[in-house]
Amino acid sequence: MKINISNLSQGTHEYELSKSAVNLELEQNFVGDVAAKVTLEKSSRQMLLRAGVTSHANFQCDRCLDEFNQRIAPAFQTLYVWNDDERAENDDVRVLAPDMNIIDISDDVRDALVLAVPLKLLCKEECFGLCPRCGKNLNHGADGICDCAPKEVDPRWNKLSGLVEVSILTKKN
């Protein structure tokens, strides 16, 4: 995903870039093409790049283990300057060599997509997960309820059930 900046006039310039997830060396979860809408604002001393990226990825749900496809759409911005003195103001600034003609944003796009993957991967927000007794996917039943037989409680735990009742009574009084 390269942008030619040679002989670029001052002002706002818009680009629509596309590259396959494989060519961007993204993880195997990402499928198809990665699209980027880029706005480049050039002034005499700097260029501000703003990008919105869109891709799709296949994941496995952390609760129910079903496979699902999710749209990942991060945004990022980068400031490019020709003078190294401006770098001291901000660590996120990239210094361009005076003879540089092309900006390659492939690494930035890849980083933005990888960082946008949620830590908890859920097929849907209200995923019911798996039955702790039989392992059935609770999303395939009615209201997340499983029809398997309840597991027998170990009789050694029966005395604890009385503690719950005592606790409730003491809170009311």
C-alpha positions, 0 to 999 in steps of 0.5 A: 500500500504505497502512496506516491508523494513526489510533486504532490501539491499542498492541500488534501488528497484522498486515496483508496488502496487495496491489497490482499491479506496474504500480501500484507502478511497478516495472520491466517485469520484475515481473509480477502482484501484489505481496503484503506481509505486514506486522506493525506493533508500536505503543507510546506513542512509536514503531511498528516495521513489519516487512514480507515482500514477495513478487513474481514477475519475468521475466528473461533468463539471463546465461549461456544467454539463456533467459527464466525466471520467478523469485520475489523475496521480500525483507524490510524493517523501518522504525521510525516515531517521533513525536518528532524527537529519536529520529532522531539515534539511527538514520538509518533512522527516519522521523518522523511528523507528529502529525496523520498518519493513514496510512503509505504503504509503496509506496516501501519495497516497490518499493525492497526488490524492486528491491534484491533482484534478483540481480546475476547472473541465472541460470535455475538455479544449474547453468546450462551457458550457451552453447557458445563455438564454435557458440552452442548452449544447453548446457542442452538437450544431455546434461550441458552437452556440445556435439556441434559440431566442435572448433575448429582451434587456431591453429598459432602457439599450439602452442609454448605447449602445451609450456610446460604440460608443463614446468610440470607436471614442475617442480612434481613435482620 
